[in-house]
Amino acid sequence: MIKKYKIIYDREGCTKFGGCAAASKHFDIARDKKADLVGGKKNKEGLWELEISEEDYAKNKDAAEICPAKVIHIIDLETGEEII
């Protein structure tokens, strides 16, 4: 069984650092200099979400750890636990 994770991203809180885009293919810098979560969908709370596989976990964990605003979170979908 392939482990699955979910990225939860608060774009409004983005401080335009850009490290996430350098760390992960799932983030791209938009015209307003904030990061977009590539392929993500906005949830009812206004946060962006994207499911990823175990193979994409490490780079997205790096993106979350490097973010000075701490607006990128990763959830283990099996346990529901927030990893970062």
Beta strands, then each sheet from edge to edge (+ up, - down):
strand 1: 4-9
strand 2: 27-29
strand 3: 35-37
strand 4: 41-42
strand 5: 48-53
strand 6: 72-76
sheet 1: 4+ 5- 1+ 6-
sheet 2: 2+ 3-
end
